[in-house]
Amino acid sequence: MSPSGEPFDPSLVVFAALAIFVVWKLRSVLGMRVDREEAPPPPQFQPRRASLGPAPLPGAPPADDLPPVRHEDRWAGVAEKNAAAAEGLDAIAAADSRFDGHAFLDGARRAYEIIVGAFAAGDRDTLRPLLSKDVYDGFAHEIARREAAGETVESAIVAIDSALVEAARAAPRLNEVTVRFAVRLMNVRKDKSGEVIEGGNTTPVEELWTFGRDPRASDPNWKLTATRAA
């Protein structure tokens, strides 16, 4: 009998046990579903192996047997084939990341044409920013001498047959590149009466022009620092 005096019903115990079992089973099943719906762990990436470059062609010699790149060949088309010029250009490129050999030669050719023309015409304003002080003073002195004597000069570049770097060097305050120009020039020098003093024929000329630039300067232009016959 129950404490209240009611007769005890054994089926209540069975139903209670069954309810507990059902609740436990549902929790177990729901728990499994939650676990399955969790995001999978991120995949583990293996580190990529460093690239070894393209595979050699069939029949190619082993890498150790390949001939090394000659020092002077790194500047083919820019410099004379000598190691000294190549080493100097290497040093300049290391000191000045903006240096480009082909662009430099293009600029040197243009500078040659402008400077030759301006010197013949006595154009000091054009010459001044293109020349170092020492070179400008020498050019200005010769222009003043011609003017005092009443002489005039006519100059024409028939062709620049070649322009290649002869030498180069890097220094903390001044990088210098010497270019060998092989040109054909026509110069005519006349006196104050207009009579030809000398020139008049096309003449092959080889000259060495040295250009310099401070690698710390913001101005990318090079100036002519020396000239001499080759």
C-alpha positions in Angstrom: 0.0 0.0 0.0 1.2 3.6 -0.6 1.5 6.0 2.4 -1.7 7.6 1.3 -3.5 4.3 1.8 -4.0 3.8 -1.9 -3.1 0.3 -3.2 0.5 0.4 -4.8 0.4 -0.1 -8.6 3.6 -1.9 -9.8 3.1 -0.7 -13.4 4.1 2.9 -12.3 7.6 1.6 -11.6 7.8 0.1 -15.0 6.6 3.3 -16.7 9.0 5.4 -14.7 12.0 3.2 -15.6 10.9 3.2 -19.2 10.7 7.1 -19.2 14.2 7.3 -17.7 15.5 4.9 -20.4 13.8 6.9 -23.2 15.2 10.2 -22.0 18.7 8.8 -21.7 18.5 7.3 -25.1 17.3 10.6 -26.7 20.2 12.5 -25.0 22.6 9.9 -26.3 21.3 10.2 -29.8 21.1 14.0 -29.8 24.6 14.2 -28.5 25.9 12.0 -31.3 24.1 14.3 -33.9 25.7 17.4 -32.4 29.1 15.8 -32.6 28.6 14.9 -36.2 27.4 18.4 -37.1 30.6 20.1 -35.8 32.9 21.6 -38.4 35.6 19.2 -39.4 39.1 20.1 -38.2 41.1 22.2 -40.7 43.2 20.1 -43.0 46.9 19.9 -42.1 49.0 21.4 -45.0 52.4 19.9 -45.6 55.1 22.5 -46.2 55.8 22.9 -49.9 59.2 21.7 -51.0 61.5 24.4 -52.5 61.4 24.5 -56.3 64.5 23.0 -57.8 63.9 24.7 -61.2 63.1 23.1 -64.5 64.2 19.6 -65.1 67.2 19.3 -67.5 66.6 18.3 -71.1 67.4 14.8 -72.0 71.1 14.4 -72.8 72.0 17.7 -71.0 75.2 17.5 -69.0 74.9 17.5 -65.2 74.7 20.9 -63.5 78.2 20.6 -62.2 79.5 20.1 -65.7 77.8 23.2 -67.2 80.3 25.9 -68.2 80.1 28.9 -65.8 78.8 32.2 -67.2 81.8 34.3 -68.0 82.0 37.5 -65.9 82.1 39.8 -68.9 79.2 38.1 -70.7 76.7 39.4 -68.0 77.0 42.8 -69.7 76.9 41.7 -73.3 75.9 44.5 -75.6 76.8 47.1 -72.9 80.5 46.7 -72.2 83.6 45.7 -73.9 84.4 42.0 -73.3 86.8 42.5 -70.4 86.4 41.4 -66.8 87.4 44.8 -65.4 84.5 46.6 -67.1 82.0 43.9 -66.0 83.2 44.0 -62.4 82.9 47.7 -62.3 79.4 47.6 -63.7 78.5 44.9 -61.1 79.7 47.2 -58.4 77.7 50.2 -59.7 74.5 48.1 -60.1 75.0 46.9 -56.5 75.4 50.5 -55.2 72.6 51.9 -57.3 69.5 49.7 -57.8 68.2 52.1 -60.5 71.2 51.6 -62.8 70.4 49.9 -66.1 73.2 49.4 -68.5 71.2 49.6 -71.8 69.4 52.7 -70.6 72.7 54.3 -69.5 74.2 53.7 -73.0 71.1 55.2 -74.7 71.5 58.3 -72.5 75.2 58.5 -73.2 74.6 58.5 -77.0 72.1 61.3 -76.6 74.5 63.2 -74.3 77.3 62.8 -76.9 75.1 64.3 -79.7 73.8 67.2 -77.5 77.2 68.1 -76.1 79.0 68.0 -79.4 76.4 70.2 -81.0 76.2 72.7 -78.0 80.0 73.0 -77.9 80.2 73.8 -81.6 77.4 76.4 -81.2 78.9 77.9 -78.0 75.7 77.1 -76.1 76.9 77.4 -72.5 73.4 77.1 -71.0 72.9 73.6 -72.6 76.4 72.5 -71.6 76.4 73.6 -68.0 74.0 70.9 -66.5 75.5 68.2 -68.6 79.2 68.7 -67.6 81.1 68.6 -64.3 82.6 71.9 -63.3 86.1 71.0 -64.5 84.9 69.9 -67.9 82.6 72.9 -68.2 85.4 75.3 -67.4 87.6 73.8 -70.1 84.8 73.9 -72.7 83.8 77.5 -71.8 87.4 78.6 -72.0 87.7 77.3 -75.6 84.3 78.8 -76.5 85.5 82.2 -75.2 88.8 81.9 -77.2 86.8 81.3 -80.4 84.5 84.2 -79.7 87.5 86.5 -79.0 89.1 85.4 -82.3 85.8 85.7 -84.2 85.9 82.0 -85.2 82.9 79.8 -85.7 82.6 76.0 -85.7 80.1 73.9 -87.5 79.9 70.3 -86.3 77.8 67.3 -87.5 77.7 63.8 -86.3 77.4 61.6 -89.4 77.0 58.4 -87.4 77.8 56.9 -84.0 79.1 53.5 -85.1 79.5 52.0 -81.6 79.3 53.0 -78.0 80.4 50.5 -75.4 81.5 50.7 -71.8 85.3 50.6 -71.6 85.7 50.8 -67.8 83.6 51.4 -64.7 84.1 51.9 -61.1 82.0 52.4 -58.0 83.0 54.7 -55.2 81.0 55.9 -52.1 80.5 59.4 -53.5 80.9 59.0 -57.3 80.2 56.2 -59.7 82.1 56.5 -63.0 81.5 54.8 -66.4 83.9 55.4 -69.3 82.3 54.9 -72.8 84.3 54.3 -75.9 82.6 56.1 -78.8 83.5 55.3 -82.4 81.9 58.0 -84.5 82.2 59.8 -87.8 82.3 63.5 -87.5 82.3 66.5 -89.8 83.8 69.6 -88.3 84.5 72.9 -90.0 86.2 75.8 -88.3 86.1 79.2 -89.9 87.7 82.5 -89.2 86.0 85.8 -88.7 85.8 86.4 -92.4 84.1 83.0 -93.0 87.2 81.3 -94.5 87.7 77.7 -93.6 90.6 77.2 -91.3 90.3 73.4 -90.9 88.0 70.5 -91.4 85.3 69.9 -94.0 85.8 66.2 -94.4 84.1 63.3 -92.6 86.6 62.0 -90.1 86.4 58.7 -88.1 87.1 59.4 -84.4 87.4 57.3 -81.3 87.0 59.0 -78.0 86.7 58.0 -74.3 84.1 59.9 -72.4 83.7 59.4 -68.7 80.4 60.0 -67.0 80.0 60.3 -63.3 77.1 60.3 -60.8 76.8 60.5 -57.0 74.7 57.3 -56.1 73.2 59.2 -53.2 71.8 62.0 -55.4 68.1 62.2 -56.2 69.0 63.4 -59.7 69.2 60.3 -62.0 71.3 62.1 -64.7 75.0 61.5 -65.2 77.5 64.3 -66.0 80.5 64.2 -68.3 83.6 64.3 -66.1 86.4 63.7 -68.6 87.1 63.3 -72.3 90.2 62.1 -74.1 91.1 60.5 -77.4 91.1 56.8 -77.5 
